[in-house]
Amino acid sequence: MPRPRQYREWSLSERLPSEISVEQARDILLDCFATVHGPHYAVTKAHFGIVADETTIRRSVKGSLRLAFKHVGGDFDHPTPDALAKVTHHLRDKSLAWGTPTDVVARHHLEITRVLMRVPGAEA
């Protein structure tokens, strides 16, 4: 029987200008995913006897985002608005598949979509 998945709530802690770069949006998405799913990464790492401090958790989450970008045909280091939107939808679907409550996923997805709309050329 799978153990219950742990997660945290996230909200954007800063006020954004009307336009942000695609890299800034990517980093906000990374922060969101690390905050929400960090507890699960920590439990999983601890289960395998791996150090589960904030640095290693964030490194793992960043690796997951790199894989998500590859999955949608994008590049984490050189993101485009289109790839970032696709990654956002991909991560939403992954979060739901992992058992994160629908209302939690919807709330975070909506907030990230608002962030993406500040990137010139973005269509969320």
LOKE-628305 format. One record per residue: residue number from 0; residue in three letters; x, y, z of N, C-alpha, C in turn. Coordinates in pm, 1 decimal, always signed. Example, Ala and Ser with C-alpha at 12.3 -4.5 7.8 and 13.67 -1.06 7.14 Angstrom:
// residues 2
num=0, residu=ALA, n.X=+1319.0, n.Y=-569.0, n.Z=+780.0, ca.X=+1230.0, ca.Y=-450.0, ca.Z=+780.0, c.X=+1320.0, c.Y=-330.0, c.Z=+780.0
num=1, residu=SER, n.X=+1285.0, n.Y=-225.0, n.Z=+708.0, ca.X=+1367.0, ca.Y=-106.0, ca.Z=+714.0, c.X=+1290.0, c.Y=+3.0, c.Z=+787.0
//
This chain:
// residues 124
num=0, residu=MET, n.X=+84.2, n.Y=-118.3, n.Z=+0.0, ca.X=+0.0, ca.Y=+0.0, ca.Z=+0.0, c.X=+88.4, c.Y=+124.2, c.Z=+0.0
num=1, residu=PRO, n.X=+66.8, n.Y=+215.4, n.Z=-94.2, ca.X=+151.4, ca.Y=+334.9, ca.Z=-99.7, c.X=+127.0, c.Y=+425.7, c.Z=+20.4
num=2, residu=ARG, n.X=+232.6, n.Y=+491.0, n.Z=+62.2, ca.X=+218.1, ca.Y=+584.2, ca.Z=+173.5, c.X=+156.5, c.Y=+714.3, c.Z=+123.6
num=3, residu=PRO, n.X=+84.9, n.Y=+785.4, n.Z=+210.6, ca.X=+23.8, ca.Y=+911.4, ca.Z=+167.3, c.X=+131.3, c.Y=+1009.8, c.Z=+122.0
num=4, residu=ARG, n.X=+102.1, n.Y=+1082.0, n.Z=+17.7, ca.X=+196.8, ca.Y=+1177.9, ca.Z=-37.0, c.X=+190.7, c.Y=+1306.7, c.Z=+44.6
num=5, residu=GLN, n.X=+306.4, n.Y=+1356.7, n.Z=+80.4, ca.X=+313.0, ca.Y=+1481.8, ca.Z=+155.9, c.X=+334.4, c.Y=+1598.1, c.Z=+60.3
num=6, residu=TYR, n.X=+275.7, n.Y=+1710.5, n.Z=+92.4, ca.X=+291.9, ca.Y=+1831.3, ca.Z=+11.4, c.X=+272.6, c.Y=+1952.3, c.Z=+101.7
num=7, residu=ARG, n.X=+309.8, n.Y=+2070.2, n.Z=+50.7, ca.X=+287.9, ca.Y=+2197.3, ca.Z=+121.0, c.X=+215.9, c.Y=+2291.8, c.Z=+26.7
num=8, residu=GLU, n.X=+160.0, n.Y=+2393.8, n.Z=+85.1, ca.X=+97.8, ca.Y=+2500.3, ca.Z=+6.3, c.X=+205.3, c.Y=+2597.6, c.Z=-39.3
num=9, residu=TRP, n.X=+181.4, n.Y=+2665.3, n.Z=-149.1, ca.X=+273.8, ca.Y=+2764.4, ca.Z=-201.9, c.X=+193.1, c.Y=+2884.5, c.Z=-248.2
num=10, residu=SER, n.X=+251.1, n.Y=+3001.9, n.Z=-232.6, ca.X=+196.2, ca.Y=+3122.5, ca.Z=-294.9, c.X=+313.0, c.Y=+3214.4, c.Z=-326.5
num=11, residu=LEU, n.X=+295.2, n.Y=+3290.1, n.Z=-428.0, ca.X=+399.8, ca.Y=+3383.0, ca.Z=-471.2, c.X=+419.5, c.Y=+3487.1, c.Z=-362.1
num=12, residu=SER, n.X=+543.0, n.Y=+3500.4, n.Z=-315.1, ca.X=+569.2, ca.Y=+3588.7, ca.Z=-201.6, c.X=+614.0, c.Y=+3728.4, c.Z=-243.7
num=13, residu=GLU, n.X=+626.5, n.Y=+3749.3, n.Z=-373.0, ca.X=+671.6, ca.Y=+3880.8, ca.Z=-418.0, c.X=+571.9, c.Y=+3940.4, c.Z=-516.2
num=14, residu=ARG, n.X=+575.2, n.Y=+4068.7, n.Z=-526.8, ca.X=+491.0, ca.Y=+4137.6, ca.Z=-624.0, c.X=+571.5, c.Y=+4148.7, c.Z=-753.9
num=15, residu=LEU, n.X=+514.7, n.Y=+4100.2, n.Z=-862.3, ca.X=+586.7, ca.Y=+4096.9, ca.Z=-989.3, c.X=+559.4, c.Y=+4221.8, c.Z=-1071.4
num=16, residu=PRO, n.X=+659.0, n.Y=+4262.8, n.Z=-1149.9, ca.X=+633.9, ca.Y=+4371.6, ca.Z=-1245.6, c.X=+539.8, c.Y=+4321.0, c.Z=-1355.7
num=17, residu=SER, n.X=+493.7, n.Y=+4410.3, n.Z=-1440.8, ca.X=+398.5, ca.Y=+4370.2, ca.Z=-1544.7, c.X=+460.4, c.Y=+4273.0, c.Z=-1644.9
num=18, residu=GLU, n.X=+593.1, n.Y=+4279.8, n.Z=-1664.2, ca.X=+661.8, ca.Y=+4184.9, ca.Z=-1752.8, c.X=+780.1, c.Y=+4123.9, c.Z=-1679.1
num=19, residu=ILE, n.X=+796.2, n.Y=+3992.1, n.Z=-1697.0, ca.X=+912.0, ca.Y=+3922.7, ca.Z=-1641.7, c.X=+972.0, c.Y=+3836.0, c.Z=-1751.8
num=20, residu=SER, n.X=+1095.9, n.Y=+3798.2, n.Z=-1732.3, ca.X=+1161.9, ca.Y=+3713.1, ca.Z=-1831.5, c.X=+1114.2, c.Y=+3569.0, c.Z=-1817.0
num=21, residu=VAL, n.X=+1133.4, n.Y=+3493.6, n.Z=-1922.0, ca.X=+1095.4, ca.Y=+3352.0, ca.Z=-1918.0, c.X=+1180.0, c.Y=+3277.5, c.Z=-1814.3
num=22, residu=GLU, n.X=+1303.3, n.Y=+3319.9, n.Z=-1794.0, ca.X=+1388.0, ca.Y=+3257.9, ca.Z=-1691.3, c.X=+1334.3, c.Y=+3286.3, c.Z=-1550.9
num=23, residu=GLN, n.X=+1286.6, n.Y=+3408.2, n.Z=-1528.7, ca.X=+1227.3, ca.Y=+3440.7, ca.Z=-1399.2, c.X=+1103.0, c.Y=+3355.0, c.Z=-1374.8
num=24, residu=ALA, n.X=+1021.6, n.Y=+3339.4, n.Z=-1476.5, ca.X=+901.4, ca.Y=+3256.8, ca.Z=-1463.8, c.X=+939.4, c.Y=+3111.3, c.Z=-1436.9
num=25, residu=ARG, n.X=+1041.1, n.Y=+3061.7, n.Z=-1505.6, ca.X=+1088.2, ca.Y=+2924.3, ca.Z=-1482.5, c.X=+1133.0, c.Y=+2906.5, c.Z=-1338.2
num=26, residu=ASP, n.X=+1205.3, n.Y=+3004.4, n.Z=-1286.1, ca.X=+1254.8, ca.Y=+2995.9, ca.Z=-1148.4, c.X=+1141.5, c.Y=+3002.3, c.Z=-1046.8
num=27, residu=ILE, n.X=+1036.2, n.Y=+3077.2, n.Z=-1077.8, ca.X=+918.8, ca.Y=+3081.3, ca.Z=-990.5, c.X=+849.5, c.Y=+2945.2, c.Z=-993.2
num=28, residu=LEU, n.X=+840.7, n.Y=+2884.9, n.Z=-1111.2, ca.X=+783.0, ca.Y=+2750.8, ca.Z=-1122.5, c.X=+865.9, c.Y=+2650.6, c.Z=-1042.7
num=29, residu=LEU, n.X=+997.0, n.Y=+2661.7, n.Z=-1050.3, ca.X=+1085.8, ca.Y=+2575.1, ca.Z=-972.8, c.X=+1059.1, c.Y=+2592.9, c.Z=-823.4
num=30, residu=ASP, n.X=+1046.1, n.Y=+2716.0, n.Z=-779.0, ca.X=+1018.4, ca.Y=+2742.8, ca.Z=-638.0, c.X=+884.2, c.Y=+2683.2, c.Z=-595.7
num=31, residu=CYS, n.X=+783.6, n.Y=+2698.9, n.Z=-679.9, ca.X=+652.0, ca.Y=+2643.3, ca.Z=-650.5, c.X=+660.5, c.Y=+2491.4, c.Z=-636.3
num=32, residu=PHE, n.X=+719.6, n.Y=+2425.1, n.Z=-734.2, ca.X=+726.3, ca.Y=+2279.5, ca.Z=-733.2, c.X=+809.9, c.Y=+2229.7, c.Z=-615.4
num=33, residu=ALA, n.X=+918.8, n.Y=+2299.5, n.Z=-584.8, ca.X=+1003.4, ca.Y=+2260.9, ca.Z=-471.2, c.X=+928.5, c.Y=+2276.8, c.Z=-339.0
num=34, residu=THR, n.X=+851.6, n.Y=+2382.5, n.Z=-326.2, ca.X=+775.3, ca.Y=+2404.6, ca.Z=-203.4, c.X=+665.0, c.Y=+2300.7, c.Z=-188.1
num=35, residu=VAL, n.X=+588.3, n.Y=+2280.6, n.Z=-294.0, ca.X=+474.5, ca.Y=+2189.8, ca.Z=-287.4, c.X=+519.6, c.Y=+2045.2, c.Z=-267.0
num=36, residu=HIS, n.X=+616.7, n.Y=+2000.3, n.Z=-345.5, ca.X=+654.8, ca.Y=+1859.2, ca.Z=-343.9, c.X=+781.2, c.Y=+1829.9, c.Z=-263.1
num=37, residu=GLY, n.X=+844.6, n.Y=+1932.3, n.Z=-208.9, ca.X=+965.7, ca.Y=+1913.5, ca.Z=-129.4, c.X=+949.8, c.Y=+1813.1, c.Z=-16.1
num=38, residu=PRO, n.X=+838.7, n.Y=+1817.7, n.Z=+59.9, ca.X=+823.5, ca.Y=+1719.3, ca.Z=+168.0, c.X=+826.5, c.Y=+1574.1, c.Z=+118.6
num=39, residu=HIS, n.X=+767.9, n.Y=+1549.7, n.Z=+3.7, ca.X=+770.0, ca.Y=+1413.5, ca.Z=-49.7, c.X=+911.5, c.Y=+1374.3, c.Z=-91.7
num=40, residu=TYR, n.X=+981.7, n.Y=+1465.4, n.Z=-156.0, ca.X=+1120.7, ca.Y=+1437.4, ca.Z=-194.0, c.X=+1202.7, c.Y=+1407.0, c.Z=-68.6
num=41, residu=ALA, n.X=+1179.6, n.Y=+1482.4, n.Z=+39.3, ca.X=+1254.9, ca.Y=+1461.9, ca.Z=+163.8, c.X=+1227.0, c.Y=+1324.5, c.Z=+223.6
num=42, residu=VAL, n.X=+1101.3, n.Y=+1285.7, n.Z=+227.8, ca.X=+1064.7, ca.Y=+1154.6, ca.Z=+282.4, c.X=+1125.9, c.Y=+1043.6, c.Z=+198.1
num=43, residu=THR, n.X=+1118.2, n.Y=+1058.9, n.Z=+67.6, ca.X=+1173.1, ca.Y=+957.3, ca.Z=-22.7, c.X=+1323.8, c.Y=+945.9, c.Z=-5.4
num=44, residu=LYS, n.X=+1393.3, n.Y=+1059.2, n.Z=-0.3, ca.X=+1538.1, ca.Y=+1057.1, ca.Z=+18.8, c.X=+1574.5, c.Y=+992.1, c.Z=+152.5
num=45, residu=ALA, n.X=+1504.3, n.Y=+1031.0, n.Z=+257.3, ca.X=+1532.2, ca.Y=+974.9, ca.Z=+389.5, c.X=+1508.1, c.Y=+823.9, c.Z=+390.7
num=46, residu=HIS, n.X=+1406.6, n.Y=+779.7, n.Z=+321.2, ca.X=+1375.4, ca.Y=+636.7, ca.Z=+311.5, c.X=+1494.0, c.Y=+558.4, c.Z=+254.2
num=47, residu=PHE, n.X=+1565.5, n.Y=+621.4, n.Z=+161.7, ca.X=+1680.8, ca.Y=+556.3, ca.Z=+99.2, c.X=+1813.0, c.Y=+592.3, c.Z=+166.8
num=48, residu=GLY, n.X=+1805.3, n.Y=+664.0, n.Z=+279.1, ca.X=+1925.6, ca.Y=+699.2, ca.Z=+352.8, c.X=+2006.9, c.Y=+810.9, c.Z=+290.1
num=49, residu=ILE, n.X=+1942.0, n.Y=+892.3, n.Z=+209.0, ca.X=+2009.2, ca.Y=+1003.9, ca.Z=+141.6, c.X=+1981.4, c.Y=+1131.9, c.Z=+219.3
num=50, residu=VAL, n.X=+2080.2, n.Y=+1216.5, n.Z=+230.6, ca.X=+2062.8, ca.Y=+1344.9, ca.Z=+298.2, c.X=+1945.8, c.Y=+1418.7, c.Z=+232.9
num=51, residu=ALA, n.X=+1856.3, n.Y=+1469.0, n.Z=+316.7, ca.X=+1735.7, ca.Y=+1534.0, ca.Z=+266.0, c.X=+1728.5, c.Y=+1679.5, c.Z=+310.2
num=52, residu=ASP, n.X=+1839.7, n.Y=+1751.3, n.Z=+295.5, ca.X=+1836.0, ca.Y=+1892.6, ca.Z=+330.4, c.X=+1778.9, c.Y=+1973.6, c.Z=+213.9
num=53, residu=GLU, n.X=+1756.6, n.Y=+2100.2, n.Z=+238.0, ca.X=+1693.8, ca.Y=+2187.9, ca.Z=+138.4, c.X=+1772.3, c.Y=+2191.4, c.Z=+7.2
num=54, residu=THR, n.X=+1904.4, n.Y=+2190.1, n.Z=+15.2, ca.X=+1987.4, ca.Y=+2195.7, ca.Z=-105.9, c.X=+1969.3, c.Y=+2071.4, c.Z=-191.7
num=55, residu=THR, n.X=+1972.7, n.Y=+1953.8, n.Z=-131.3, ca.X=+1959.4, ca.Y=+1831.7, ca.Z=-211.2, c.X=+1816.6, c.Y=+1814.9, c.Z=-264.1
num=56, residu=ILE, n.X=+1719.6, n.Y=+1859.0, n.Z=-186.2, ca.X=+1581.3, ca.Y=+1852.3, ca.Z=-233.6, c.X=+1563.5, c.Y=+1943.2, c.Z=-354.0
num=57, residu=ARG, n.X=+1613.2, n.Y=+2065.4, n.Z=-342.8, ca.X=+1599.9, ca.Y=+2160.2, ca.Z=-454.6, c.X=+1673.9, c.Y=+2109.0, c.Z=-578.0
num=58, residu=ARG, n.X=+1789.5, n.Y=+2045.3, n.Z=-558.8, ca.X=+1864.4, ca.Y=+1989.4, ca.Z=-671.0, c.X=+1782.2, c.Y=+1879.8, c.Z=-740.2
num=59, residu=SER, n.X=+1715.7, n.Y=+1797.1, n.Z=-661.5, ca.X=+1631.4, ca.Y=+1691.1, ca.Z=-717.8, c.X=+1512.0, c.Y=+1749.7, c.Z=-793.0
num=60, residu=VAL, n.X=+1450.5, n.Y=+1851.7, n.Z=-735.7, ca.X=+1336.7, ca.Y=+1915.5, ca.Z=-801.6, c.X=+1382.2, c.Y=+1980.1, c.Z=-932.3
num=61, residu=LYS, n.X=+1498.1, n.Y=+2043.4, n.Z=-929.8, ca.X=+1550.7, ca.Y=+2104.0, ca.Z=-1051.9, c.X=+1573.6, c.Y=+1996.0, c.Z=-1157.4
num=62, residu=GLY, n.X=+1623.2, n.Y=+1880.5, n.Z=-1116.3, ca.X=+1640.3, ca.Y=+1768.6, ca.Z=-1208.8, c.X=+1507.3, c.Y=+1724.3, c.Z=-1266.3
num=63, residu=SER, n.X=+1404.3, n.Y=+1722.0, n.Z=-1184.8, ca.X=+1271.0, ca.Y=+1685.9, ca.Z=-1232.8, c.X=+1220.9, c.Y=+1787.0, c.Z=-1335.7
num=64, residu=LEU, n.X=+1246.8, n.Y=+1915.2, n.Z=-1311.3, ca.X=+1206.4, ca.Y=+2016.7, ca.Z=-1408.1, c.X=+1285.1, c.Y=+2003.2, c.Z=-1538.2
num=65, residu=ARG, n.X=+1413.4, n.Y=+1970.9, n.Z=-1526.8, ca.X=+1492.9, ca.Y=+1947.8, ca.Z=-1648.4, c.X=+1431.5, c.Y=+1835.2, c.Z=-1730.5
num=66, residu=LEU, n.X=+1392.6, n.Y=+1727.2, n.Z=-1663.3, ca.X=+1328.7, ca.Y=+1615.1, ca.Z=-1733.1, c.X=+1194.3, c.Y=+1656.3, c.Z=-1793.8
num=67, residu=ALA, n.X=+1118.9, n.Y=+1737.7, n.Z=-1721.9, ca.X=+991.1, ca.Y=+1784.9, ca.Z=-1774.6, c.X=+1011.6, c.Y=+1867.5, c.Z=-1901.3
num=68, residu=PHE, n.X=+1114.4, n.Y=+1952.7, n.Z=-1900.9, ca.X=+1143.4, ca.Y=+2031.0, ca.Z=-2021.6, c.X=+1179.3, c.Y=+1938.8, c.Z=-2137.6
num=69, residu=LYS, n.X=+1261.8, n.Y=+1837.8, n.Z=-2112.0, ca.X=+1296.2, ca.Y=+1742.0, ca.Z=-2217.5, c.X=+1171.8, c.Y=+1670.6, c.Z=-2268.3
num=70, residu=HIS, n.X=+1084.0, n.Y=+1632.9, n.Z=-2176.4, ca.X=+962.3, ca.Y=+1561.3, ca.Z=-2212.1, c.X=+876.3, c.Y=+1640.7, c.Z=-2311.1
num=71, residu=VAL, n.X=+872.9, n.Y=+1772.8, n.Z=-2294.4, ca.X=+789.0, ca.Y=+1856.7, ca.Z=-2381.9, c.X=+867.8, c.Y=+1913.8, c.Z=-2500.3
num=72, residu=GLY, n.X=+994.7, n.Y=+1872.7, n.Z=-2514.4, ca.X=+1075.4, ca.Y=+1920.6, ca.Z=-2625.7, c.X=+1140.1, c.Y=+2055.5, c.Z=-2601.7
num=73, residu=GLY, n.X=+1153.6, n.Y=+2093.9, n.Z=-2476.4, ca.X=+1214.0, ca.Y=+2222.6, ca.Z=-2442.4, c.X=+1350.1, c.Y=+2205.3, c.Z=-2378.5
num=74, residu=ASP, n.X=+1407.1, n.Y=+2317.5, n.Z=-2334.9, ca.X=+1539.7, ca.Y=+2319.9, ca.Z=-2274.7, c.X=+1532.4, c.Y=+2404.8, c.Z=-2147.7
num=75, residu=PHE, n.X=+1559.5, n.Y=+2342.7, n.Z=-2033.6, ca.X=+1554.1, ca.Y=+2412.6, ca.Z=-1905.8, c.X=+1644.0, c.Y=+2536.4, c.Z=-1906.1
num=76, residu=ASP, n.X=+1764.5, n.Y=+2523.5, n.Z=-1962.7, ca.X=+1860.1, ca.Y=+2634.1, ca.Z=-1960.0, c.X=+1826.9, c.Y=+2745.4, c.Z=-2059.0
num=77, residu=HIS, n.X=+1749.0, n.Y=+2714.1, n.Z=-2159.7, ca.X=+1707.7, ca.Y=+2813.0, ca.Z=-2260.2, c.X=+1557.1, c.Y=+2799.7, c.Z=-2284.5
num=78, residu=PRO, n.X=+1478.8, n.Y=+2833.4, n.Z=-2181.3, ca.X=+1334.3, ca.Y=+2812.4, ca.Z=-2193.2, c.X=+1269.7, c.Y=+2910.5, c.Z=-2290.5
num=79, residu=THR, n.X=+1160.2, n.Y=+2866.9, n.Z=-2347.2, ca.X=+1076.2, ca.Y=+2954.1, ca.Z=-2429.4, c.X=+941.4, c.Y=+2964.2, c.Z=-2359.6
num=80, residu=PRO, n.X=+865.7, n.Y=+3067.9, n.Z=-2390.3, ca.X=+732.6, ca.Y=+3077.0, ca.Z=-2328.8, c.X=+646.9, c.Y=+2953.3, c.Z=-2357.7
num=81, residu=ASP, n.X=+653.3, n.Y=+2902.2, n.Z=-2479.8, ca.X=+573.9, ca.Y=+2785.6, ca.Z=-2516.9, c.X=+615.7, c.Y=+2662.5, c.Z=-2436.2
num=82, residu=ALA, n.X=+745.9, n.Y=+2637.8, n.Z=-2426.8, ca.X=+794.2, ca.Y=+2521.8, ca.Z=-2351.2, c.X=+757.5, c.Y=+2535.3, c.Z=-2203.6
num=83, residu=LEU, n.X=+766.9, n.Y=+2654.8, n.Z=-2150.0, ca.X=+733.4, ca.Y=+2676.2, ca.Z=-2009.5, c.X=+585.0, c.Y=+2647.7, c.Z=-1983.8
num=84, residu=ALA, n.X=+499.5, n.Y=+2689.1, n.Z=-2074.5, ca.X=+356.1, ca.Y=+2659.7, ca.Z=-2060.7, c.X=+332.4, c.Y=+2508.8, c.Z=-2066.3
num=85, residu=LYS, n.X=+400.1, n.Y=+2441.0, n.Z=-2158.6, ca.X=+384.9, ca.Y=+2295.5, ca.Z=-2169.3, c.X=+435.4, c.Y=+2224.8, c.Z=-2043.3
num=86, residu=VAL, n.X=+547.0, n.Y=+2271.7, n.Z=-1989.8, ca.X=+600.7, ca.Y=+2212.9, ca.Z=-1866.6, c.X=+503.1, c.Y=+2234.4, c.Z=-1751.2
num=87, residu=THR, n.X=+444.4, n.Y=+2350.6, n.Z=-1743.9, ca.X=+347.6, ca.Y=+2379.9, ca.Z=-1638.3, c.X=+230.4, c.Y=+2282.3, c.Z=-1644.2
num=88, residu=HIS, n.X=+178.8, n.Y=+2257.9, n.Z=-1763.6, ca.X=+68.1, ca.Y=+2162.9, ca.Z=-1779.0, c.X=+113.9, c.Y=+2020.5, c.Z=-1747.9
num=89, residu=HIS, n.X=+234.3, n.Y=+1985.2, n.Z=-1790.1, ca.X=+289.9, ca.Y=+1852.2, ca.Z=-1763.0, c.X=+303.8, c.Y=+1829.8, c.Z=-1612.4
num=90, residu=LEU, n.X=+355.5, n.Y=+1929.4, n.Z=-1541.6, ca.X=+372.7, ca.Y=+1916.3, ca.Z=-1396.5, c.X=+238.5, c.Y=+1911.5, c.Z=-1324.4
num=91, residu=ARG, n.X=+140.0, n.Y=+1983.8, n.Z=-1376.4, ca.X=+5.0, ca.Y=+1975.4, ca.Z=-1319.7, c.X=-45.2, c.Y=+1831.3, c.Z=-1330.0
num=92, residu=ASP, n.X=-30.2, n.Y=+1771.5, n.Z=-1448.5, ca.X=-75.6, ca.Y=+1633.9, ca.Z=-1468.8, c.X=+0.8, c.Y=+1535.7, c.Z=-1380.7
num=93, residu=LYS, n.X=+132.6, n.Y=+1555.9, n.Z=-1366.6, ca.X=+213.6, ca.Y=+1470.1, ca.Z=-1280.2, c.X=+167.9, c.Y=+1482.0, c.Z=-1135.1
num=94, residu=SER, n.X=+144.6, n.Y=+1603.6, n.Z=-1090.1, ca.X=+102.0, ca.Y=+1625.4, ca.Z=-951.7, c.X=-29.9, c.Y=+1553.7, c.Z=-923.3
num=95, residu=LEU, n.X=-121.6, n.Y=+1562.8, n.Z=-1017.4, ca.X=-249.7, ca.Y=+1493.4, ca.Z=-1000.7, c.X=-229.0, c.Y=+1342.3, c.Z=-997.2
num=96, residu=ALA, n.X=-143.8, n.Y=+1291.6, n.Z=-1085.8, ca.X=-116.4, ca.Y=+1148.1, ca.Z=-1090.4, c.X=-50.2, c.Y=+1099.7, c.Z=-961.6
num=97, residu=TRP, n.X=+26.1, n.Y=+1186.9, n.Z=-896.6, ca.X=+93.8, ca.Y=+1151.3, ca.Z=-772.1, c.X=-1.0, c.Y=+1155.0, c.Z=-652.3
num=98, residu=GLY, n.X=-122.2, n.Y=+1201.4, n.Z=-674.5, ca.X=-218.7, ca.Y=+1203.7, ca.Z=-565.5, c.X=-230.5, c.Y=+1335.0, c.Z=-491.5
num=99, residu=THR, n.X=-169.2, n.Y=+1439.1, n.Z=-542.4, ca.X=-186.6, ca.Y=+1570.4, ca.Z=-480.6, c.X=-333.3, c.Y=+1610.0, c.Z=-498.0
num=100, residu=PRO, n.X=-397.7, n.Y=+1658.1, n.Z=-393.8, ca.X=-540.7, ca.Y=+1691.9, ca.Z=-404.7, c.X=-568.7, c.Y=+1788.6, c.Z=-519.9
num=101, residu=THR, n.X=-677.6, n.Y=+1764.1, n.Z=-587.9, ca.X=-715.5, ca.Y=+1841.4, ca.Z=-706.0, c.X=-722.9, c.Y=+1990.9, c.Z=-677.5
num=102, residu=ASP, n.X=-779.7, n.Y=+2028.6, n.Z=-563.2, ca.X=-792.9, ca.Y=+2171.0, ca.Z=-532.4, c.X=-656.3, c.Y=+2236.8, c.Z=-511.4
num=103, residu=VAL, n.X=-562.8, n.Y=+2163.0, n.Z=-454.3, ca.X=-427.1, ca.Y=+2215.3, ca.Z=-433.1, c.X=-358.9, c.Y=+2236.1, c.Z=-568.2
num=104, residu=VAL, n.X=-368.3, n.Y=+2136.9, n.Z=-654.8, ca.X=-307.1, ca.Y=+2146.1, ca.Z=-787.7, c.X=-370.2, c.Y=+2260.9, c.Z=-865.7
num=105, residu=ALA, n.X=-501.9, n.Y=+2270.6, n.Z=-862.7, ca.X=-571.3, ca.Y=+2376.3, ca.Z=-936.9, c.X=-529.1, c.Y=+2514.9, c.Z=-888.6
num=106, residu=ARG, n.X=-519.0, n.Y=+2531.8, n.Z=-758.2, ca.X=-480.4, ca.Y=+2661.7, ca.Z=-701.4, c.X=-339.4, c.Y=+2702.1, c.Z=-745.9
num=107, residu=HIS, n.X=-246.0, n.Y=+2607.5, n.Z=-737.0, ca.X=-108.3, ca.Y=+2638.6, ca.Z=-776.3, c.X=-96.7, c.Y=+2658.2, c.Z=-927.4
num=108, residu=HIS, n.X=-167.7, n.Y=+2577.7, n.Z=-1003.4, ca.X=-163.3, ca.Y=+2591.2, ca.Z=-1149.4, c.X=-216.2, c.Y=+2728.3, c.Z=-1192.2
num=109, residu=LEU, n.X=-322.7, n.Y=+2772.9, n.Z=-1128.4, ca.X=-378.9, ca.Y=+2904.4, ca.Z=-1159.5, c.X=-278.9, c.Y=+3015.1, c.Z=-1127.7
num=110, residu=GLU, n.X=-213.1, n.Y=+3005.1, n.Z=-1014.4, ca.X=-116.3, ca.Y=+3108.6, ca.Z=-977.0, c.X=+3.5, c.Y=+3109.3, c.Z=-1074.1
num=111, residu=ILE, n.X=+51.9, n.Y=+2991.8, n.Z=-1111.7, ca.X=+162.8, ca.Y=+2985.8, ca.Z=-1207.6, c.X=+117.7, c.Y=+3037.3, c.Z=-1343.9
num=112, residu=THR, n.X=-4.6, n.Y=+3008.4, n.Z=-1383.3, ca.X=-56.7, ca.Y=+3059.8, ca.Z=-1510.5, c.X=-56.5, c.Y=+3212.9, c.Z=-1509.5
num=113, residu=ARG, n.X=-91.0, n.Y=+3271.0, n.Z=-1396.9, ca.X=-87.3, ca.Y=+3418.2, ca.Z=-1385.0, c.X=+56.0, c.Y=+3470.1, c.Z=-1400.0
num=114, residu=VAL, n.X=+151.6, n.Y=+3395.5, n.Z=-1346.1, ca.X=+292.8, ca.Y=+3432.9, ca.Z=-1360.9, c.X=+331.1, c.Y=+3426.3, c.Z=-1508.6
num=115, residu=LEU, n.X=+293.6, n.Y=+3318.3, n.Z=-1575.4, ca.X=+330.1, ca.Y=+3300.1, ca.Z=-1716.8, c.X=+273.9, c.Y=+3410.9, c.Z=-1805.3
num=116, residu=MET, n.X=+158.8, n.Y=+3463.6, n.Z=-1769.3, ca.X=+97.4, ca.Y=+3569.6, ca.Z=-1850.2, c.X=+179.2, c.Y=+3699.6, c.Z=-1845.8
num=117, residu=ARG, n.X=+274.8, n.Y=+3708.2, n.Z=-1756.9, ca.X=+362.0, ca.Y=+3826.0, ca.Z=-1750.0, c.X=+485.7, c.Y=+3812.8, c.Z=-1839.5
num=118, residu=VAL, n.X=+502.0, n.Y=+3695.6, n.Z=-1899.9, ca.X=+615.1, ca.Y=+3673.4, ca.Z=-1989.5, c.X=+573.2, c.Y=+3716.6, c.Z=-2130.3
num=119, residu=PRO, n.X=+647.5, n.Y=+3809.9, n.Z=-2190.8, ca.X=+611.9, ca.Y=+3851.1, ca.Z=-2327.9, c.X=+608.7, c.Y=+3730.9, c.Z=-2421.7
num=120, residu=GLY, n.X=+502.2, n.Y=+3721.8, n.Z=-2498.5, ca.X=+488.6, ca.Y=+3613.1, ca.Z=-2595.8, c.X=+428.6, c.Y=+3486.4, c.Z=-2539.7
num=121, residu=ALA, n.X=+391.3, n.Y=+3488.2, n.Z=-2412.4, ca.X=+338.3, ca.Y=+3366.7, ca.Z=-2348.9, c.X=+190.3, c.Y=+3352.3, c.Z=-2374.9
num=122, residu=GLU, n.X=+150.8, n.Y=+3227.9, n.Z=-2391.0, ca.X=+10.4, ca.Y=+3190.7, ca.Z=-2397.6, c.X=-8.3, c.Y=+3075.7, c.Z=-2302.5
num=123, residu=ALA, n.X=-79.1, n.Y=+3098.1, n.Z=-2194.6, ca.X=-95.7, ca.Y=+2991.6, ca.Z=-2094.5, c.X=-208.6, c.Y=+2905.3, c.Z=-2126.8
//
